[in-house]
Amino acid sequence: MIYVVATSTLKEGCKDEFVKLALANYKNVHAEAGCISYLLNEDCATGMPNQPALRENCVTFVECWESVEHLKAHLGQPHMKAFMEAVKPLRISSELRILTPVK
């Protein structure tokens, strides 16, 4: 099992459009082989002392996949290629972090 934390920093005023496109793609991604969970998130104010400043123009996918092979297949899906192309003009940058549980 692997976890994916994929953060996108978005251009000013582009967050709503990014979220709309991402949510429209949920059904496709959730139907993929190996998808355990796939959720788009935004920073949450908690008042906790160690939490960094909230990022207004960032969104983060937190995903869980059965394997790296399933993730690679996911990234090659036609609906993901279309999504990536559609959100390209909305992004400033993106960061991908792949994690695995400590054994």
Secondary structure, 3 states (H helix, E strand, C coil): CEEEEEEEEECCCCHHHHHHHHHHHHHHHHCCCCEEEEEEECCCCCCCCCCCCCCCCEEEEEEEECCHHHHHHHHCCHHHHHHHHHHHHHEEEEEEEEECCCC
